[in-house]
Amino acid sequence: MPNDLALFQAMYKKMDWQTERQKVLAENIANADTPNYVPRDLKEPDFRELLQGSSSRIPFGGTGGSYRLTLKTTQSGHQGGSADGAADKRHIAQREVYETAPSGNGVILEEQLLKANELAVDHRMITSLYQKNVNLLRTAIRGSGQ
């Protein structure tokens, strides 16, 4: 059931991206002494694509009908509820190398470790959010008295 909800799909996509990015950062760190190695990174996916194309459908009645939840702007200062730009697909992008070792290696260990730490904090946050949403669904299904 959670797989059908756009929120859970977005969280799964984010966790998959985090896993792949962790692999890339680990590869950068492992190649810190490799001559002419250029560090790589993953672009973060654009979640607008997921929200635009797969807004959650809520079933109603016993007839198999459903209605679609859509994002709406309630005030003129709010962002619009649709995305018209194309989403970036997962792909590895080389960053500009500002420092290189005499061997031509562009890995800055401090930068890679900082990115890995930020990724770990972000991963803890998204897994906590996932668990809280699962618990919320369980409470709604079972009822709060049980």
C-alpha positions, 0 to 999 in steps of 0.5 A, a space after each residue: 500500500 505505501 508504494 502507491 502513495 506519491 510521498 513514499 515513492 519520493 522517499 524511496 527515490 531519495 533513498 535510492 539516490 542516497 545509496 548511489 551517491 554514497 557509492 560514488 563518494 566512497 569511490 572518490 575517497 578510495 581513489 584519493 591517491 590515484 594519479 589523474 583521478 577526477 572526483 565525481 558526484 551524482 546530481 540530485 533527482 528532480 522530485 517535481 517529475 514524480 509529484 507531477 506525474 503520479 499524484 496520489 489517487 484516493 479510492 472511494 466507495 466500493 465501486 473501484 472509483 478514485 479521485 486524484 489529489 492535485 497540488 493547488 496554489 492557494 495564495 499568489 505568493 505560493 509556488 505553483 502545483 505543477 512542474 513544467 521543466 524536465 527532471 534531471 535523470 540520475 547521472 554522474 556529473 564531473 565537478 570543476 576541479 579547483 585544486 589538484 595534486 602534483 599527480 593530477 588527482 583532484 580529490 579533496 578528502 575534506 570535501 568528500 568527507 563533508 559530503 559523506 557526512 551531510 549525506 548521512 545526516 540527510 539519510 537519517 532524516 529521510 528514514 526517520 520521516 519514512 518510519 513516522 509515516 509508516 507508523 501514522 498509516 498503521 495507527 490509521 488502519 488499526 485505530 488509536 485505541 489498540 
